[in-house]
Amino acid sequence: FPVAVGNRWEFRVSDTNSAEETKVQTVTGTTSVSGAAAFVFETESGTGTALNRTISVQRLDGTKLVRASEVTYDVDVLDQCFVGLGVRVWLWRMGGVG
């Protein structure tokens, strides 16, 4: 799970209420959160007039990827906004750090 600007992942997701879709997540830049280095992630799903996009700021905290903020757009309309630290991924469970 290398986190570096330019890295990109493509994955398929589904739940019991919707069809399977492909999401693409890209590390698009860096920033600072309370003085700590952080990464900007952009996630897209859908296409054309059904494009959904999430932009989040996340930082590494030991073996955890911690979300500092996140904004989700559903077809260019603000859908959700999250501000505050929350654990996103425990890297050791994904075979990464730790």
N, C-alpha and C positions, 0 to 999 in steps of 0.2 A: 504494500500500500504506500508506494512512494508519493509523498506530497511535495510537489515542486511546480512552479509556474509552467504551464504548457501541458502538463500531464492530463490525460483524458481517459474516462472510462465509459463504456457503453453497456447497459444492462437492461434486461426485460423484467417488468414488474406486473403483477396482477393481484386482484383480490376476488372475493366471491361475488362482488356486485358489478364488476366491469371486465371488459376484455383485456387481454395482455397488451402492454404497450412498451415501447423502447424509450429509455431515458438516456441522455448523454450528459455526463458531468465533466466539467473542465475547470482546472485551477487557472484562473484568469489574471491573478495579480497578488500582491502582498499589501499589507497595511499594518497598523499597530492597534492593539486593544489594551488599554491601561498600561502602556509601556512595553507590552510583550508583542513579539512578531506574530502575525496572523496571516492567513491566506484567504483570498476571495474565491469562492466556488460559484460557478454558474451551471445550473441544471436545466435542461430543456427536454420537453416531451411534446408529441404532436407535431403537426406541420401546418403551414399556411395560416388560415384564419382560426385554426384550433391549437395554435402554439401556446404552450404553458411554460413559464420560466420562473425559476427560483434563484435568487442571488443571496448567498450567505457568506458570513465572515466567521471563520473557525480557526482556532489555534491549537497547537500541540501542547499538552500538559502531561509530561511524562509519557505514559502509554495510552493516553486518552486524547481523542480529538474532541474539542469542546466548542460548541456553537456560541458565538457572541451575539449575532443578530441574523435575521433571515427575513426576506421579503419575497412573497409569492405573487406572481401575476397570472391570472387566468385570462388568456387572450387579451393581453395588454391592459387589463383592469386589475388594480390592486385587490388581491383576494385575502391574504394573510400577512401579518407583520409580527415578528417575534424579536424581542430585545431582552437579553439576559443570558447568563452563562448556563449551559446545559450540556451534559455529556452526549455526544453523538455516536462515537464508535470507540469501543475498547480495542485497541490495535492488536493486542496479543491474541485475541480470539480470531483475528483474521490472518494469523500467521505472520504478522508484521513485527513491530518493535516490542521488546519485553519478553 
